[in-house]
Amino acid sequence: MQTTSQQYDAAISKCKDIFLKKMKDYGTAWRNLRLTSLTDQIFIKAQRIKSIEEKGTQKINDHISGEYIGIINYCVIALIQLDLLDDTRVDLPYEEVEALYKKHLAETKQLMLDKNHDYGEAWRDMRVSSLTDLILMKIFRVKQIEDNKGQTIISEGVDANYMDMINYSVFALIKLIGNT
């Protein structure tokens, strides 16, 4: 059996491959998106997953794993946008974006490993639908922080929430791959 780290890397490899291929097709057009728009894109994907989970059927024949991949990639874009808040460039070199993608996923994976150690891989006993709900909760937290102009009194910032959404989405992908 693969370790969590190996399963994580396999899931992220697929996400990164899709991200980089889309970047070759579209460039960095996403640089025009505000963080609030990225949060809304993540919300749309998570809401579709929840809707399909609750209805038990779907009319668009795209597997929900693609939505989790989309959540991961939009969260990485948001983290990159946070890094580049004062950078007005719309067109970024492929190599720079790839390096930023790797940097943010390495930090996010380390967060997962640290939390996984402390929580004893509790996510393995969770339902995929609970992971979806946690993602939605994190989205609503980010929206509230955005509405508060980024100010928090005691809570983590939006970056930590994006990282948690990535990790919950990776867990969902691992569980879905194991169940198909």
C-alpha positions in Angstrom: 0.0 0.0 0.0 1.2 3.5 -0.9 1.9 6.0 1.9 -0.1 9.1 2.3 2.8 11.1 1.0 3.0 8.9 -2.2 -0.8 9.1 -2.7 -0.6 12.9 -2.2 2.2 13.3 -4.7 0.3 11.2 -7.3 -2.8 13.3 -6.9 -0.8 16.6 -7.1 1.1 15.3 -10.2 -2.2 15.0 -12.0 -3.3 18.4 -10.9 0.0 20.0 -11.9 -0.1 18.3 -15.3 -3.5 19.7 -16.0 -2.6 23.2 -14.7 0.6 23.4 -16.8 -1.2 22.1 -20.0 -3.9 24.7 -19.5 -1.3 27.4 -19.0 0.2 26.5 -22.4 -3.3 26.8 -23.9 -4.4 30.0 -22.1 -1.2 31.6 -20.7 -1.7 33.4 -17.4 -5.0 35.0 -18.2 -6.0 34.2 -14.6 -3.8 37.0 -13.5 -6.7 39.3 -14.3 -8.8 37.6 -11.6 -9.2 39.2 -8.2 -8.9 37.0 -5.1 -12.7 37.4 -4.6 -13.3 36.0 -8.1 -11.0 33.0 -7.4 -12.9 32.3 -4.1 -16.2 32.4 -6.1 -14.7 29.9 -8.7 -13.7 27.6 -5.9 -17.2 28.0 -4.4 -18.9 27.0 -7.7 -16.8 23.8 -8.0 -17.5 22.8 -4.3 -21.2 23.6 -4.7 -21.4 21.4 -7.8 -19.8 18.5 -5.9 -22.3 19.0 -3.0 -25.2 19.2 -5.3 -24.3 16.0 -7.1 -23.6 14.2 -3.7 -27.0 15.3 -2.4 -29.0 14.5 -5.6 -27.2 11.3 -6.3 -27.3 12.1 -10.1 -25.8 14.5 -12.5 -26.6 15.8 -15.9 -23.2 16.9 -17.0 -21.0 13.8 -17.3 -17.8 15.3 -15.8 -16.6 13.2 -12.9 -16.5 15.1 -9.6 -12.8 14.3 -9.3 -12.3 17.0 -12.0 -14.0 19.5 -9.7 -11.6 18.6 -6.8 -8.7 19.1 -9.2 -10.2 22.5 -10.2 -10.4 23.4 -6.5 -6.8 22.5 -6.0 -5.6 24.5 -9.0 -7.7 27.6 -8.3 -6.4 27.5 -4.7 -2.8 27.4 -6.0 -3.7 30.3 -8.3 -5.0 32.2 -5.3 -1.8 31.6 -3.4 0.3 32.7 -6.3 -1.9 35.9 -6.6 -1.3 36.6 -2.9 2.5 36.3 -3.6 2.2 38.7 -6.5 -0.2 41.3 -5.1 2.1 44.2 -6.0 3.2 42.7 -9.4 1.1 44.1 -12.2 2.3 41.7 -14.9 -0.4 39.7 -16.6 1.8 37.5 -18.6 4.2 35.4 -16.5 6.9 33.1 -17.8 6.0 29.4 -17.8 9.1 28.6 -15.6 8.2 31.2 -13.0 4.6 30.0 -12.7 5.8 26.3 -12.5 8.3 27.3 -9.7 5.5 29.1 -7.8 3.2 26.1 -8.2 5.8 23.8 -6.8 6.7 26.2 -4.0 3.1 26.5 -2.8 2.4 22.7 -3.1 5.5 21.9 -1.2 4.4 24.2 1.7 0.9 22.8 1.5 2.1 19.2 1.6 4.3 20.0 4.6 1.3 21.4 6.4 -0.6 18.2 5.5 2.2 16.0 6.8 2.4 18.0 10.1 -1.4 18.0 10.6 -1.6 14.3 9.5 0.9 13.5 12.2 -1.1 15.2 14.9 -4.5 14.0 13.8 -3.4 10.4 13.1 -4.8 10.3 9.5 -8.3 10.9 10.7 -9.3 11.9 7.2 -9.1 8.3 6.1 -12.2 7.6 8.3 -14.1 10.5 6.9 -16.7 10.5 4.2 -15.9 12.4 1.0 -19.1 14.4 1.5 -17.6 15.6 4.9 -14.5 16.8 3.0 -16.7 18.7 0.6 -18.5 20.3 3.5 -15.2 21.3 5.1 -14.1 22.9 1.8 -17.4 24.9 1.7 -16.9 26.0 5.3 -13.4 27.2 4.4 -14.7 29.1 1.4 -17.3 30.9 3.6 -14.5 31.7 6.0 -12.4 33.2 3.2 -15.4 35.2 1.9 -15.9 36.6 5.4 -12.2 37.5 5.7 -12.4 39.1 2.2 -15.5 41.1 3.3 -13.5 42.2 6.3 -10.8 43.5 4.0 -8.4 40.8 5.1 -8.5 41.7 8.8 -8.9 39.0 11.4 -8.9 39.2 15.1 -7.7 35.7 16.0 -8.1 33.6 13.0 -5.8 32.4 10.3 -5.6 34.3 7.0 -6.9 33.4 3.6 -3.7 31.6 2.7 -4.1 29.0 5.4 -7.7 28.4 4.3 -6.6 27.9 0.7 -4.0 25.4 1.8 -6.6 23.5 3.9 -8.9 23.4 0.9 -6.1 22.0 -1.2 -5.4 19.3 1.4 -9.1 18.4 1.8 -9.4 18.1 -2.0 -6.3 15.9 -2.2 -7.8 13.6 0.5 -11.1 13.5 -1.5 -9.2 12.5 -4.6 -7.3 9.8 -2.8 -10.5 8.4 -1.4 -12.3 8.6 -4.8 -9.4 6.8 -6.6 -9.5 4.1 -3.9 -13.3 3.7 -4.4 -13.3 3.5 -8.2 
